[in-house]
Amino acid sequence: MSDTTDGQVLTTQDGKPLKAALAKALRREKLRALMLIAPLLIFVLITFVAPIADMLFRSVENGIVADTLPRTVIAIQEWDPNSGEVPNEEVFAALYGDMVVAVEEKTHTRLGSRLNYEQSGISSLFRKTGRRIKRMDEAGPFKEQFLDADRKWGDVSTWQVLKQFSPRYTGGYFLNSFDAHQTADGIEMKPADQRIYLFLFGRTLFLSIVITVSCLLLGYPIAFLLAALPLRTSNLLMILVLLPFWTSLLVRTSAWKVLLQQQGVINDFLVWTGVISDAGRLVMINNQTGTIIAMTHILLPFMILPLYSVMKTISPSYVRAAKSLGANDWIAFWRVYFPQSVPGIGAGAVLVFILSIGYYITPELVGGTSGIFISNRIAYHISSSLNWGLAASLGTLLLVAVLMLFVVYDKIVGIDNVKLG
Amino acid sequence: MSALPPYASPLQRAWFYSFRVICGLIFFFLIFPILVILPLSFNAQDFFTFTKEMLALSPEGYSFKHYNDFFTNPDWQQALKNSVLIAPIATVLATGFGTLAAIGLSQSHVPYKSAIMAVLISPMIVPLIISAAGMYFFYSRIGLQGTYWGVVLAHAALGTPFVIITVTATLVGFDRSLVRASASLGANPVTTFFKVQMPLIIPGVVSGALFAFITSFDEVVVVLFLGSAGQKTLPWQMFTGLREQISPTILAVASLMVAISIALLTVLELLRRRSERLRGLSPG
């Protein structure tokens, strides 16, 4: 490109207007940048973003009733759930037709276990009816035959659940995540003995706050010391922070399992020194104490590193100036040094908090039943109870919480300023 | 804080030393759990604590039997093999895609840069349990659940943010006039990339690759959900070992993994120094 002038309009050497040539060059540059980014973007969209979107979709998706019992779902539209009576013969006839197909395809048990999340007993109702369906008279009357197969078909509540979950999309899983459910009278909280998720969310938040505060209390002095020492010494001490950071999570969790056991190193040491008696060995594992200790240890480097990088930028001359103006050590620290380290506290605390509310492995291994988090419940619903919809809605709530925290983190640190090691 | 001035009062002196003691205790808290498993892994008994013989430093108290078990037990060997098969492939994928994207992102005119960055970094932000849940649901749909490639792709996705961050950080100090100089001397873009750009950003690429490798090598949540028995990796085997039949072999494996961490840490530190030297940020 040259800056030859030709009359009034600036042009390039081959006579094109300079403005257009520049715009073209810029476009080409943008295109080249996008071409470089595209492979990874597509890769991440397929392998990561699509799965997350799938999870969000599953938290409201409820096609199973409409897919398994298509005729019944249409027939039941006209039935009024508040009438206090079971639906008429027509609906039962539709149910018979659907059930014959469902039993042939063996999908009725799946539907049964799905609806069982909403009202217990429906799973066995579907299984029992499935076994009887072949012996039923094709000519009807169906209502009597169904009632004969299982009396629950005569309960209005069975039909209410069926009707309530017949739409393709449901907020039922989210209600469940908040310990609520939909009844004929609207949304209600579940009976107190069945409430579990609000409590678990609360505990996850509480334990994460405790862990974040412990990390801050332990991390602040270390970062302060590292920032104050000469570079050679602090680099050496930094190894003590980076080694745990780089050590496998499972290695550290197993170390704590070994240390905290009742027959473990710490208890043995305390008994040997006579602090506790052999009978009075402390229970430090499989409860909240275990989770807090192990997770504080695991997340401590994530607090120290951001704190350290902020503290290193605080010039020691400020504190010196404060002291020369008559401040004592404490005032100089609290009024001059500490306010400057607050961005580091914010970055470290938000980072540790984000990491800890989603933790799964450590609470699972050292948390017992009283030290587990909401993530352990999500894992349970995926692999044991197979209530994927509920797992997805709990996951969605957790994801929303983390993303909101991340916006805060982005404001404090900036997403491009994440540093490693 | 680095040194005590000669005029310090007794109170200042006391605080100076007690602060160091406090810091010493915290460092002890950080490092002790990792160090304690090293001697325990040589325990001749199947205990998780120091036996009398060990404390007396008598040779009978120590043995290699847990290491022996690790190297002969087919379960552990299969797990080691799976880890070695999965992590490098995931690393190569993550590093390749990640490096290209980082170069693209560091160009001066990138449309929607922050939105793209947010998407690319997201695997690092989203809690693992949620990634694992979503991948489990989605990969079951497309038939990748329980397959080798399912685990590899998932691990590669989890590793890419680290590559992007480290390579972008190296590129910040990259002098773009070097590219122009190379072009003006007649090199085509590919030659310029391999002869000029690559040697300068290689420390960032390698440390990103190490991060990606360790992410995959240590990863347990996703593989727990996505893998089937055929993809049982070392962390998975450790996880089941810790949860069910807790055996001291875990301590031997843990010690070996600490050794790997130390090796990685050393390589990273050397790379960091080299990178700083190349960019002229520090003398020597």
Interface residues (C-beta under 8 A of the other chain):
Chain A: L26 E29 K30 R32 A33 L34 M35 L36 I37 P39 L40 L41 F43 V44 L45 T47 F48 V49 A50 P51 I52 A53 D54 M55 R58 L218 P221 I222 F224 L225 A228 L229 P230 L237 I239 L240 V241 L242 L243 P244 W246 T247 S248 L249 L250 V251 R252 T253 S254 A255 W256 K257 V258 L259 Q261 Q263 G264 V265 D268 H297 L300 P301 D329 I354 L355 I357 G358 Y359 Y360 I361 E364 L365 S375 I378 A379 I382 S383 W388 A391 A392 G395 L398 L399 V402 L403 F406 I415 D416 V418 K419 L420 G421
Chain B: M1 S2 Q12 W15 F19 R20 I22 C23 I26 F27 F29 L30 I31 P33 I34 V36 I37 L40 F47 F48 T49 F50 L93 F97 G98 L100 A101 I103 G104 L105 Q107 S108 H109 V110 P111 S114 I116 M117 A118 V119 L120 I121 S122 P123 M124 I125 V126 P127 L128 I129 I130 S131 A132 A133 G134 M135 Y136 F137 F138 Y139 R141 L153 A154 A156 A157 L158 T160 F162 I164 I165 T166 T168 A169 S207 F211 I214 F217 D218 V220 V221 F225 P235 M238 F239 L242 R243 I246 I250 L251 A254 M257 V258 S261 I262 L264 L265 L268 R272
